[in-house]
């Protein structure tokens, strides 16, 4: 910028990036006017003085772009410096205020912590329930069918086995229908470590294919399993109860009052529409 003499007021531009262009143009015009008046005072014709001032100044457009770049850089630097200065002052003031009233400060911090924690928990629930898409294939096409009794205040109720069978046989608007029990049940499991309760979900034929969720190990339940003593394990139950043993497929598990063969393990994190379950057992609507 050494080729642009006499520009001193430029460095007093206000820290407002939106006004940089106008201020730079005014500064260049001010310099050219001052140089023109000086040349006229020395005896030059006004038109010749203006032409000489422009020649001495050089390319006005290039100078304008360069000065605007410098001005915007200074604006950003000034804003950052002011922000850090204000932050340091606020921190010092906050620390001094907290030390003057420690009990009140502790109460305020605890209140804020509880409020932030509660808000985070509520947002997590809302996000998982309302905002996140369901963790199934083509989740936007999935619907859940409810029943409604006539002259009953209950707006939504589970569908009876007969109604579920009729819906599956008379498909029109739906490509597939699969039944499942709306909640889990407790089953008694026994092994060398002793008896304990596991949660089980009852699912009908096509449940996993409708959700488009394959097994992580082994296979999912098929229509031929409807009346067979077979079971699938959730990934969490496979890890917790059997240490993630890859040889679990085909092993019999003793439940009260029968033994079930493990045919598959679900992927990590899979949760069905009925909620978390340790086991998935075939649901037979014919019984």
N, C-alpha and C positions, 0 to 999 in steps of 0.2 A: 504493500500500500504506500510505499515511499514515493511513487509517482503521482500521488494525489495530495498536493500540498494544501495547507490552510484549513483542513477539516478538523475542527476542534470540538464543536458542539455535538458532533456525532456520538461521542462517548458519554453524553448526558441523556441518552435516549431512555425513556421510561421503561420499566420492566413489564411491558405488555406486548406479547408477541403479535397480537392482532394489529397493532399500530406500527409495526416495524417498517413495512413497505412505505407508508405515507411519510414517516419521519425521515427515512433515507432519501426519498425523492425531494423533500423539502430541504434537506441538508445540501444535496448536490446543487439544487437551484440557488440556494443562498450563496454557495461558494462561487458559482458561475456569475451571479449578479455582482458580487463584491469584486471579482477579478475584472469584469467588464467596466465597472465604474472606475476602478483604478487606472485601467488603460485609457479610458476617455479623459481622465484628469491629466494624463500625460500627453494629451493632444491628438489621440487617434479618433478616427471617425467611429460613431456608435456601431455601425454594421461591421466594420473591420475589427473593432474592439471585441465584439461578441464572437466573431469567427476565430480570433486569436485566443480568446479564453477557452473556447471549445477545443481548439487544437492543443493547447497546453494541458488541458484536463485529460484528454485521451478518449477512449471508448466509454461513453456514458452508460450504455446498457451493461457492459461487462463490469464497470465499477459499481453499478447499482446492485447487481447480483452478488458480487463479492462482499459489499458492505452489509447487505441483508443477511448473508450467511454468518458474518461476524456478529451482527446484532442479535440474531436468534441464539447463537451459541452463548453470548453473554447473558441473554434473558434466562436461558435454562440454567446456567451456572448460578445466577443470582437467586433464582427460585430454590434451587437445591440448598444453597447456603442458608437462605432464610428459613427453609423448612427444618434443617438440622438445628439452627439456632433456636427456633421456637420449641422444638422437641426437647432440647437440653433444658431450656427454661421451665417447661412444663414438668419435666421429670424432677428437677430440683425442687420446684414448688410442691409437687406431690409428696416427695420424700419428707420435706420439712413439715408439711401438714400432717402426714401420718405419724411422725415422731411426736408431734405435739399432743395428739389424741390417739394413743395406741389402741385402747379398748374399742373406740368407735371404728378405727381403721380395720381391726380384726373382724368386727361384726360386719362391716361393709364387704370385706373380702369373702367371708363365708357366705353371705347372702348372694353375692355375685356368682360364686362358685356353684351354689345350689341352683340358682336360676339358669346359668349356662348349661349345667349338667342336665337339668330337666328339659330345657329346650332342645339340646342335642338328642336326648332320648326320644322325645316326641317327633322330632324331624326324622330320626332314623326309622321309626315305625311308619310314619306317613310316606317316607320315600320308598320303603320296601313294599308297602301295601298299595299305595296309590300311584306312585311315580314310576317305579321300576317295572319293566315288562316281566311277565311270568317267564320262569326259566325253562320253557318248553318250546318245541318247534312250532312255528306258525301260531305264536301265542295270541295274536290279534284275532284269530279265527275261532278260538275256543270259547264256548259258552257253557254255562251250568244250568241244568234244567231243575226246576223246583215244582212241587205240587201245591195246590191251594184247595182247602176244603170249603165247600159251600156253607154259608151261614156260620163262619168261624172267624174269630179275630186274628188267627194266625195267617200271615200273608205268605210265608214260605215254609214249606215242609218237605221232608224227604219223599222221594218217589217210591211207591211200593214195588216189590219184585215183578208183579204182573204187569204194571204200567211200564216199567223199564223194558220188559221183554216186548210189549206191544210197540213201544216207540222204536226199538231197534229193528223190528220187522216192517215198519211202515215209514221208512226214511223217505223224506222228500226234500226238505231244505238243508238237511245235515248230511255230511258225507260218512260219518261214523258216530256211533253212540256206544259209550262204555260205562257200565255201572261201577260204583264203589260205595263202600260204607262211609257215611259222612263223618265218622269219628273212629278213633282207634279203640282196640280192646286190649285187655291185659291177658297174657298167656303165661302159664307156669313153665319155666324151662329148668331142666336139671342136667348137671354134668358133674365132673369130679370135684368142682369147687362148691357144689351144693345147689339147692333150689333158689330161684329168684324169678322175678316177674319181668317180662319184656313186653313192649307195646307192639301190637300187630295191626296192620291195615289190611282190610279185605277188599280185593280188587277183582273186577270181572274181566272177561276175555277182551283183548284189544286195548287194555288200559295203557300199557307202556307204548304200544305202537301209535295210539291216538295222540299221546303226549310227545311222540317222537323222541323218546329217551331210551337209548340202548343200555345194555348192561355193561358195567366196567369189567366184569369177570363172569364167565359162564354165559347164560342166556336169560331172557325175561320169560315171564309166564305166557303160555300159549293157550288157545281154546281147549286143547286136549287135557290141560291140567285142571280143569274145573272141578273134577271130583277126585283128584289125586292128592296124596299127602306130600306135597312139595312146597318149598318156601324159598323166598329170596331174602337176602340180608341187606340192610342199609350199610353204606360204607362205614359209618360211625360204629355200628354194632359189630361189624366184621373186625374192625381194629380193636375195639374195646373188649369183646368177648373171646375173640379167637386170634388176637395178635396179628391180624392181616395175613393169616396163613393162606397161601395160594392153592393149597391142596384141599380147601374147604369144599369145593364143588364135588357133589356126590356123597358127602358125609351125612349120615343120619343124625338128626337132632331130636332129643327126647323132650316132647311137650306132653302136658297132661291133656288127654289121656292116650296120645298116640305119638308115633315117631314120624318126623318129616325129613325128606331129603332136600338138601340145599342144591338149587339148580343155578343160582346166580347171585351176583353182588351188584348193587346199584352204584352209580358214580358218586364221588365225593360231593357233598352239599345238596344232593337231591332231596327235595321235600315235596310230597304229594299234596293235592288240594285238601286232604283230610288232616294235614299237619305232619309233624315229625313222627316217624315210626321206626322201630328196630327191625321189624319183619314185614314182608308182604306175602299174604296168603291168598290162594284163589278163592273167589266168591262164586258159589254155585247157586244160581237163582232157581234151579229146579227142585231143590230140597225144601 
